[in-house]
Structure formats: structure tokens, C-alpha cells
């Protein structure tokens, strides 16, 4: 697939039983799971959800590996493309407007905004490509676009204009999340070649630091300005999900291995994402997780037994606690929706 330089998800296909890797937690919040299906192909991924349980993502079709969709009222609908073969939906706001990227007939790709059945290009920062990752209720959009120097920079789009958010002293940056106030998070390179999570607010990009290592990346933030993402720990021996709040970055923990990441956060500070899991043979895969009480909780242990699902990543959570993401069912990658019981 012709894909943009940024990606919100690690789509890990595995054909293993989940029973070896988790133990259901007594008294924990449990969920029902809904298979969102596909648009006729064999795979799909859910990447964002709004308060009305409308969902954005991508699905394979009979003719394309990936086309952006909006799932609403129990039905998955294709959003089409900007003339090319592929598109992916990354973000959705309360009005049900979707952003993402689509290839053009030329083969390049552009950030798009889909409103009321029409997909429009958001342009670039002077280069040949762009991709949008998130949209707020006011219609402001963030993502990544190529500059005239063909560098990758985070942008903020609003009022018909795309603004370059710059970097932290290095050459590149990417925007991943935006809140109601127009604050943006993502990652940006430093002059020394490392990259750090950033928060862009009131015209200024601020470095959020790390958990002791050299690198970090912010994925999402809520309207209170709390941020989640992934940061390396001391010695760069692992990378953990974090919650950044009131000027402090807190380690959210892992499962039984060294990697985890926070991919979405709601207004109640609930964070979801994924974490690596090592089985008894040393083989490592990823499981969808929810971070609670400073610990990563495997979501696979919180759905009914015998469903056949292995959820590999949770990519979105709304304020009612509904969670969307990616998993495998019947040896195929499908988008899922979890609803609290």
C-alpha cells in the first residue's frame, strides 16, 4: 500500500490463542465486542470514535486494500478517495466529519476532510504530500505535510489555511492529536537527532520530555490538556505508555514485556493503547490494553470467553468508555468496538 510517513497504528496479525497470555481480572470493567466487518475485503481497522459512537478507519474492498470508512448506525460506509486507489480515515469529530489521507490519481497523497458526503483535499505545506490525523469540534485539523524543502512538518489547519507548526530544532515533526482548544500534540526532532513529544499551544511548541530515555512521541490529548503517548525509559531499554498532566510525565506501565503505548485518552483520563506480550517461548506480540491505576490491563481478559478475538491495539476511547481498535477474528484483521457492560 502507498502509505504516508506517519501511522497511528501497528497492525499486527497473529494467529495465536489469547488464553496463554492473560488472566481475567475479577471485578474489572467488562465489555461486549462488536465486529465492524469490512467493505467487502478481508481486513479493516478502526482508528477513532466520537461521543455518538461514530467510528472512522479503513477497510479493504473487493478492488482496494484500503478505503476510508465512517461507521454509523450499525453500518460501515465507504468515504471514497481523492481520485487514487487508497484512502484511510484517522480522525472523527462530534459532527461526524472525518479526516485522513487519500492517494491522488498522480500517486501522491493528500490530507482530506470529509463532510456530508464530500471529500476535500487540505493541500500541503508546499510539498507533494500530506496526511491528517485528528479533527476537533471546531473543524480544526492536525497532521503532517511536506514543505517546499520536502521535509515532514506538523500542521494545524483551520479557516481554510494550513499552518506549519515547526520543530523542536530538528528537521521534522508530525501532529497526531488536537483538542477543543486547538492544542496539538505529536513528536518533533531535536537538533541532536532525537525526537520528543510536543505540545503546541498559543503559537508555541513545547518539549514534553521523556521517561529518562532519548525519545518520546505524543499520540492524543483531552480538553484538559492531558497527553498520552510513548516514551523511552532510562538507557533506552524499553518504551512505555505515559500520561502527561500538570507538567509531569507519568509511566503507565507495561504487561510482561518492555513496550507499551498510549494511543487515545478521554475526558476522564482513561487511556487505551497496546503493549507487547511475551509468551512462554519468548515470542512477542501486541495486545490491546487499557491503563488503570498505573498498570496496563489486557482488554482480551475483559470480553466474554470463546469469542475467537485477539485484540492487538486499542486506538480510540470516547467519554462513555466505548473503545475501538484492531484485532484478529477467524484469521483476519478486523475493526472492533467494545461497549462497557
N, C-alpha and C positions, 0 to 999 in steps of 0.2 A: 504494500500500500504506500502511496505517496503521502507521507505524514509530515506535519510540522515539526520544528525543532523542539517544541515543548510537548510534554504529555502529562496528563493528570494521573494516569493510572498505569500500573504494571499488570498487564493481563496475563496471569499465569495459568496455563492449562495443565491440570493434573488429573490423573485417573486413579487416585488412591482413596481408600476409605478414610473417613474422618475419625472413626472410632478409636484409632490408636493415639490420637493427638489431643483430646480434650476430655475433661470430666465435667458434666453439667453441674452448675453451681446451685446449691439448694437455696431457695428463697430469692433468687435473682430474677430480674425482669425477664419475661419470656416473650416470644414473638410468633406470629403466624407468618408464613412466607408465601409470596406470590411470584410465580414465574411470569415475567412480562412478555415472554415469547420473542419472536423475530418478525421481520418483514418478508419472510419467505426464504431467508438464508439459514445458515446453521449457527450463527453466533450473534450476540448482542451485548451491549454494556450500558448500564445506567450510570450517569455521572453527576446528576444534580436533581434536587427535588425542592418544590416550593410548599407553602403552607396549605395549599389546596390539593396536595399530593399529585400535582402535575410533574412529570419527570422528563428530563432531557437526556439524550445519549445518542448511541449509534447502533445500527443493526445491519447485518448482511441481508441482501436481497437475492433474487434469482439471477440478477445480472451484475451486481456490485458487491464487493466485500464489506462496504460500509456506506450507509446513508444516514444522515441525522434524523432523529425522530423526536416527537413530543408524544408522551403517553398521557392520556387524559380520559376520564370516564371509562376506564377499563379497556381502552383501545389504543394501540400504537399506530401513529400516523407518520408517514414519511414527509420530511420538510423539503425534499429535493436537493438540488445543488445550484451552483452559480454557473453552470454550463459544463462542468467537468464530470468526472466519474465518481468522485468520492465527496463525502461531507461527514462531519461529526458534530454533534451538539454537546457543548461543555457546560453551559450555564443556563439557568431559567430564573425569571423574577416573578413577583407576585401576580403580575398581569398575564403570565404565561408566555411572555416573549422569550425567545431562545437565541443564544449566541453560540458561535463555534467557528469552524473553518470549513471551507469548501474549495476544491480544485476548480480552476477555470478550464476552458477549452484549450488554453495555451499550455496547461500543465502546471503553472504556478498556482499558489493558493492564497486565499484572502479570508480575513475575518469577516463573518457575516452576522447580521441582525435579522431575525425572522419575526415579523409582526403581522398578525391577521392574514396569514397565508402567503405573504410576500417575503422573500429572502433578498436582502440588500447587502452589497459589499461595503465595508467600512474603510476601505483603502489601505494605505501603508504609510510609513514614515519616509517615503521616498524610494524604497527598495522594491523588490519583486514579490514579497510575501508578507502575510500577517495571519494571526490566529487569535481569536477571542476566547477567553476562559470563564468570565463571570460578568453578570449584569445585576445592577441594583434596581430598586423600585422606581427610581427617577429616570431610568434608561441609560445611566452611565455604564460604560463597559471598560473592562481592562483585558489585557492580553499581551502579546508580543508581536512586534513588527520589525521588518528590515528597514534600516536607514539608507540614506543615499550612499553611504560607505559600505553597505551590505553587512552592517553589524546588527545584532539582535538586541532590541531595546524594549523595555516595558512601556506600555502606553495607557493613557486614560482618554477615553472617547466620550464626548458629551457636546450637545449643541451643534452636531454636525462636524466637529473638529477633533482630530487625533493629536494628543499632546505627548511628546516624548518625556518620559519620567527620568531619563538619565541613568546613571550607575552610581556605584559607591567608590569610584575611582578607577575601575577597570574598563573593559571594552563592552561587556554585555550585561543584559538584565532581562528578566521575564516577570510579567504580572500574572498572578494566579487568582486573587480574591479581591472583592470590593464590598463595602458595606453601605448602608443607607446614607451615611455622611460623606461618601465619596473617598474614604480612606482606602488605599490599595496596599496589598502585600504581595510578596513574591521573593525572588532572590536576585542578587546583583553581584558582579565580580568586583573585587578589590584590586588595587594596583599590584599587589603581590601575587595575583593569580588565584587566590582563594575566592570562594563565593559565600555570601552571608544572606540570611533572611533580612528583608527590609520592610519597613512600614512607611508609606508615603502619605503625608498628611499636611495640609495647609501649604502646599508647594514645596515641601522638603522631604527628602528620602533619608530615613534614619536606619542605622545598622542595629539589628536586634541581637547581635552576638551569637554565641553557640553554647553548647553544654560542656565546653572545655576543649573541644577539638578545633579543626581548621575550617569546617564547612557547616552551613545550615541553609534551609530553604523553608519559606513560609507558604502554606497552601491555602489558608482561609482565615477569615476573621468575622466576628459578630459585631453587632451595632454598639456594643460596649467597648470595642477596640481590643478584645481578647483575641489572640492569634494562635493558630496551631500550625504544625509542620513537622520537620525533621531536622535534627542537629547531631553532629558528631560529638562523641564524648572524648575525654582526655586520651591522648595517644592515638586518636582516630581508630580505635579498636572496635568501634561499633557506632551505629547511628540510631538515635531514639526519637520517638514522638515527643513533642513538647507542647506546653501551654504557656504562652507569654501573656502576663497580666500585671498591671501596675508596675511596669518596668523590670519585671523579673521573669526569667525563663525557667520553667519547672519541668523536670524529666518525668514523662508519663509512663515509663517502664516498657517492658517487652514481655513476650511469652517465655519460651525456653531457649531462645537464641539471642542474637546480638542486634537485630534490626527491627525497627518499627517506625511507623509514620502516622501523623495525624493529617487526615485529608479534608475533614469538614468539622464545623462547630456550629451549635445553635445558640439561642439567646440564654439558655440555661447552663451554658459552659460545657455541655455534653460534646465529647469529641469522639469521632469514629475514624477508622483507617484500616491499616493492615500491619501484621507482624510476622516475622519469619518464624518457622516452626521446624525443629529438627526431630526426625523420628529416631527409632532405636537403631537404625542402620547408618545414621548420620546424614541422610538425605534431607535437604532443606526445601520447604515450600512456603507459601504465604497463606495466612488465614485472615479473614475479616475480623476486626476487633472493635470493641468499644472500650474507652478508657474510663475507669471509675475508681475513685479512691486511691489514685496514684498507681493503679495496676491496669494492665491490658487484660481484658476479658474476651475470650474466644466466643464470637457470636454463633459459631457452629454448635456450641453446647446449650444454646438458648432457644432453639427451634425444635419442633417435635421430632422424635426419633423416627428413622425409617423413611425420611423424605427423599433420600438419594442426593441431596445437595451437599456440595462442598463450597462454601462461600470464601473467596480468596481476597476480596477487598470491599470495604465499605467506603463509598465515595461521597455520600450526602446524608444529611440528617436535618429534619425540619423541627419546628418548635413543639410539635405534638409527639416527637420521638420516633417518627417513621424514618426508616433507614433504607437507602438504595445502594446498590453496588453490583459486583460482578462475581459470578460463581460458575461451577460446572454442575450440570444435571444431564444424565444419560449421555455422558462423554462429550457434551457440547458446552461451550461457554454461553451463558445466558445472563441477562439483566434480571435482578430480583428486587422485590420490595418487601421489607419487614414492617409489620404493624404490631405495636405493643398490645398484649392481651390484657 
